Amino acid sequence: MIKIKRLSSMSDDEKKRLFRRQQYEFRDIEPSVRKIVEDVRKKGSSAVTKYVKRYDKAELESFRVSEEEISRAFKKAPKRLVRALNEAAQNIYRFQKRQMISEFKIKCKSGMLGQKVEPFARVGIYAPGGTATYPSSVLMGCIPAKVAHVPEIVLCTPPRRNGSIDDSMLVAADIAGATEIYKIGGVQAIAAMAYGINEMLPVEKIIGPGNKYVTLAKQLVRKDCDIEFLAGPSEILVVADVSADPDMIAMDMLAQLEHDVDAKAVLISLSKDVALKSVERIIEFSKRLPRRDILKTAIRKGCTILTSDSLESAIDFANDYAPEHLLLAVRNAEQEMKNICNAGSIFLGNWSSVAFGDYCAGPNHVLPTMGLASTRGALSPLDFVKIIPFQRTTRAGAGKLARITADIARAEGLEAHARAAELRAKK
C-alpha cells in the first residue's frame, strides 16, 4: 500500500532524502567500464568488435549502416509509424528552431561588438536499443543538432543478435538528419565516438541517454570529448489541486515509473480526495500494464504521495526538488508557472500529458534529473553550438577604452595589459 504523508509534518531529514534521490553508484562497475574505454582508445576497431560480440552477441563485418539498409527499413516499417515519426519530427524541429540563438552586431562608441554562433563540426548521438527500441531518442538527439547546423551527426545504437537495427530506429535516424549510423552500443559506443575507430572519426561532443554503464563511460571520456550532462533514472513531480483528474495523474506517474525500477514519481496534492483516488488508480492501472513487474518495484521504491495545505508550499517543495518533469495539474496553471524556477520541463494543466513531451509535442525529452534541473533545462540546439563574441575597435574608440582599461589593469597589478591599451591611444 502507498502511504500518504502530509507535507507539513515531514521532517527536514525526510525532505532531504527525497531531494537526494537515487544517485548512480559507480564504484562496483568503474574498473570494467574504464577497461573497455581504454581498450577502445588504444585498439580501436578490434576492441569494439570484441565487445560488440561479447555484449550484443553480434558478429559484424562492418559497423556502419548502409544506404541499402536504410532504404529497406522505410519499405518494411509500418506506414502509420513512419507517418507518426515524420509528424513528431516536424513538431520537434519547429520548436527547436525557435530556441536557436541568433548572431548579431551592434554599433557602440568604441566601434562594433557582436557574436557569431558556430556549430560543432561533428557530434555523436547515443540512442539505447538492442532488446528495446527508442526512435524517439533518435529524434530528440539528432534534430537539435540539425537545427544548429552541425554538418556531421553520428548516431550509435546497439545491434540485435542478427546484426540488424530495428527499422523504426533507422527511419527515425534518416528523418532526423543523422549523417552516419553505427551498430555499436553501450560503453564501447561512447568510447568509439570519443576516440574514433577505423570506420569512424572522433566527435567533439556526445549526447544521449543510457544506463549507468553508458553514463559512467560519458563521465570517463569527458576530459577528451564534451558531453551534455549526466542523466539518472526518470522522474516526475505532480502538483495537483481539487480540479485534477486522478486517472490522468496516475497514468502519467506510471508512464515515468515504467522506465526503470529506480524511477521516481511524486504527487503533492492540495486535495486529500484526489490523493486517495490517485493512489487507487496507480495500484489498479499498474496491474494491467505489460511492465507490471518493473512498476511493482518502482512504486515500492520511488512513488511518494504528499498532501499540502497550500499551493505556495507545494510549489516551494517543487522548486527544492527540481524535477525532470513537472506537471502542474492545477487551475490557472500558466499563472502559477511564474513561481516555478527549477524544472527540466513543465506541463500545464490536466490535458498536458508528459507522454506528449516524451514523443511529439516539440520540446526535448533529454532532460536533467537528480536535481540538476536547478542549474539547467532541456537539451536544445544551444548544446550544439559555441557562442563566440567579437569586437572591432576604431582608432577613436581605442583612445576612449585605453584609460578605462589601464586604470583597472594597474589596480590588478597587470602592467602589460595597461601598456597594451595605452599604446593604442598613443598611436
N, C-alpha and C positions, 0 to 999 in steps of 0.2 A: 504493500500500500504506500502511495506517495503522501508524505506528510505536508501539511500546510502550516507555514510559520508566519507570525506577524513580524513585519519588518522592524517595527518599533521595539520589539522585545529581543531582537538579536544583539548579541554582544559584539564588540569590536573585533574580537578574535574570530567569531563565526563569519563576519563580513569579510575579513581579510582572507580567510580560507576560500571563500567564493571568488574573491577578486584574483587570487593567485592562480586558480585553475590548474589544469594538468600541464605541467611542463614536460617536454620530451626529456627522457633520461638517456644520455648518450654513452655513459661510461662502459656499459657492457658491450656495445656494438662498435665503439670507436676503433679498436685495433683492426677489426676485419674491414671496416669501411675505409680506413686510412690505407690499408694494404692494397685494396682494389684501386683506389685513386692513384697511389704511387706506381702500381703496376702499369696502369693505362698511361700515365705520364711518361714512363720510361720506355715501355714496349709497344705502345700504340695499338695498332690493329690486332696483333697476335693476342694481346691481353684481352681486348674486347671480345674476340672470337671465343676465347676460353670461358669468359664469364657469361656471355650470351648462351653458350651451350650448357653451362652449369645451372644458371638460374632460370632461364627462359625455356630450356630444353629444346632449343632450336639450333640447327646447323645451317649456316648461311654461307653462300659463295660471295655474296655482296650485301652490304648493309643498306645501301641506298635503294629507295623505292623508285622503280622505273615509270616512265610515262605510260607504258602499256598497262601497268598495274593500276594506275590512277584511272585510266580510261575504262578498264574493266569494272572498277568499283562503281563508277557512275552508271554503268549498264546494269549491274547487279543490285545496287541499293534500291530499296523501295522508293517509288516516285514521291510518295507522300512525305517520307523522311527528307529526301533531297529538297523538296519544296519548303519544308519546315526549317531546314538548315539555312537555305537562302534567305528566308524571311527574317530569321533570327540575326543573320549576318548583316542584313540591311539596317535593322534597328540598332545593332551594336555599333556599326560604322557611323551611322548618323549621330548618335550620342557622343561617341569618342571624338568625332571631328570637331564638335562644339567645345570639347575640353582642350583642344590643341592651343598652345600659346603662340603668339604672333611675334614676328620680327618688327623692330621699329627704329626710327631715327628721330631725334629731337634736336632742334637748334637751341643753343644756350649762349650766354655772354662770352664764354671762352672758346666757342666753336661748335662742335657737334658731338652728341653722345648717342649710343644706341645699343641694340643687342641683336645677335644673329642666333638662329636656332639650328643646331647641327645634329642630325640624327646619327646614332651609332651606325657604323658601316656593316656590322654583322652581329646578329643576336641569335641566341638559342632559346627555343621554347620546349619545355618538357611537358608532355601530356601523359598521365597514367594510362595504362592499357593492359594488354595481355589477357587475363581472365575476365576483366571488365572493360567496358568501352566508355569513353568520356569525350565525345565530339564537341560538347560544349566547352571543355577546357581548351580544345584546339582553337575554337573561335575566339575565346576570351584572351588567349595568349597572343595569337598572330595578328588579329585585327588592329589593336592599338599600335603595334609595330608598323603595320602597313600605313595607318593614318599618319604616323610620324615620319613616313618616307624612308624607312630603313630599307636599303637595297637588297640585302641578303638575310632572309628569315629561315633559320634552320629549325626543323621540328624533329625531335626524337621521341619515340614511343615504343614500348616493348612489343616484340612479335609474339604470335601464338606459336604453339609447338610445331606446326607445319611450316613456319617461316613466313606466314602471311600477316597482314594488318587488316583489322576489321574494315569493311567497306565504308562504314559511316565515318571513320576516322580519316580515311583518305579523301573522301568527298569534302568533309569539313576543312581539311588542310588546303585543298585546292581552292575552295571558295574563299577561305580566309587570307590567301596570298602567300602561303609557305613556298619558298623557292627551292628548298631541299628537304626531303623527308628520309629519315633513317630508322631502321628496325633495331633500335638499341634502347634498352630500358634500365631502370634502376641506377645504382651508383656508377656503373660503367658508362652510362649515357652522359651523366653530369661531367665526369672526367674527360670523356671523349670531346665534348663540346668545349670544355675549358682549355684542353691542351692539344686537341687535334689528333687525327689518325690519318692513315694513307688516303682514305676517301673523303675526309672532311677537314677543312681548315678550322682552326680555333675561332671561337666567337669572343666578342667583347663583353657580353652580358648574358646571363642565364636567368630566365623566369619560369615559373610554373609550379603547381602543387605536386606533392608526392608524399610517400610515407616517411617514417623517421629516418630511414636509411638514405633516402634522397635528400631530406632536409639536412642531415649531417654532412653529406657529400658537398652540398652547396656551401655549407659553412667552411669546409676544408679548402675549397678551391677559391674562396672569395679574395684571398690575398693576390691571386693571379688573374681573376676574372670577376667582374662586378655581378652582383645578384640583386633581386628586388627586395625581398625580406624573407625571414624565416617564418613559415606558417605552421601552426599546430592544428589540432582537431577542430572541426567545425563547431560553431556556437551561435545561439540565438537568444536574445532577450526580448520579451514581450511586455509592454506596459499596456494594461487594459483597464477600461472603466466599465460601467454598467451597460454601455452601448455595444460592447464587444460580443462577438459570436464565438461561443466555446468550441463549436465544431471546427471553425477556421483556425482558431488558436491552437487546438490540439494537433491538427494535421500539419500546420506549419512547424510546430515544435518537433513532431515526429519526422518531418522531412529532413531536418538537420541531424537528429539523433540517429537516423538510419545510415548515415555515412560511416560511423565508426563507434566502437564501444567506449571511446574516450570523449565523444562529442558532448557538448553542454547545451542545456535548454533551461532557461529561467523565465518564469512568469511572475510579474508583480501586478496584482490586481487590486483595484480600489473597491471591488465588489466581492464579498465572500461567496455569494451565489455563483458568480462567474468562475471563481477559482475552483469551487467544488465541482461544477459541471465540466470544467476543462480537465480536471483530474479523471473524472469518469470517462470522458471521451478518449483521453490519452490511453488509458488501460484498455478500453473497448476496441479502439481502432488498431492498436498495436498488435492485437491477437489475430487480426485479419490480413496483415501485411506480409509479403514474402520474406522480408528481412527481420522477422519477429524475434529470432534468436539474438541478433545484434541489438535490436531495440530493447529486449528484456534486460540485457546487461547495461546498456546505455541509460535507460530510465533509472535503474537502480543506482548507478554511479553518478549520473550527471544531470538528473532532472530535479529542479528546485522550484517549489511553488511558494510564493510570498503574498501576503496581503499588506496593503499600505493604507494609512488613514488619510493621506493626501497625495494629490498628483505631484506636488512640489517635491515631497520626499521620494517618491518613485523615480522622478527624473534625476534627482541628485544621486540616487543609487545607480541609475543607468550611466550617468557620466563617470562615476567612480569605477564602474565595471568595464566601461569602454568595449562594448560587444562588437563582434564581427558583423552580425546582422541585428538591427534594432527595428522591431515592429511596434509602431505607436497605434494600437487599436483603441483609440480614444476619440471623443468628439473634438472637433477643431484641431485635428492632428497637425495640420500645416502651421497653425498658430503656435502650438506647443513645441514644434520643432525648433523654434527660435531659441529655446532654452537648452537644446542639445549641443554639446561641444565635442563629445567623444563617441564616435561610432564609425565602423567601416562603411556601412551603407544603411540608409534609413528608408523604411517602408511606411507610408502614411495611410492609416485607415484600414478597416477590415478587408477591403477588396484587394489590397496590395500584397498579394502572397509573395513571400520570399522566394518561392519557386520560380515566379516570373523573372526575378532578378538573376536567379541561377542560370536561366536559359536564354531569354529572348527579349527582355524589356529594353535593354540598351546599356545601362551601367555595368561595369565589370564585376564578375563574381570572384576574381582573385583579390582577396581581402585580408587585412591584418587581423590576427587572432591573439589570444592570451594577453589582452590589454594593450597591444601595440597600436590599437585604434586611437589611443590618446596622443599619438605622435604623427600618424599619417592615415590617409584614406585608401580608397581602392586603387588598383593598378590602372594606369591611364597612359595615353601617348607621351606624357611628360616623363615617364620612366624610360623612354627610349631615345631621349634627346639630351644634348648638352646645351645649356644656355650660356652663350659666350658674349660678354659685354665688349663694346669697343668705344673708342673716343678719338676724335681728331681735334687738336688744339690749334687755334690760329696764332699768328705771331703776336697779335694784340692780346689774345687770350692768355698766352704764356706769361706775359707781364702781370696779368691780374691774378693768376694762380700761384705765381712764384712766391709772393710774400706769405700767403696762407700756408703753403707747403713748407717753406723754410722755417717759419715760426714753430709749427707743430713738430717738424723733424728734429730741430735743435732741442725741443723740450723732451724728446725721446732719446737724445744723445746720438743721433744718426746724421753726422755732418755731411757725408757724401750725398745723402738724399737732399739736404738743404742746398748744397752747391750745384747739384744736377738741375734743380729748379731755377736757381738764381742765374745759372749760366744761360738758360733760355731767355731770361729777362734782359740780360746784358747784351746778348747777340741781337 
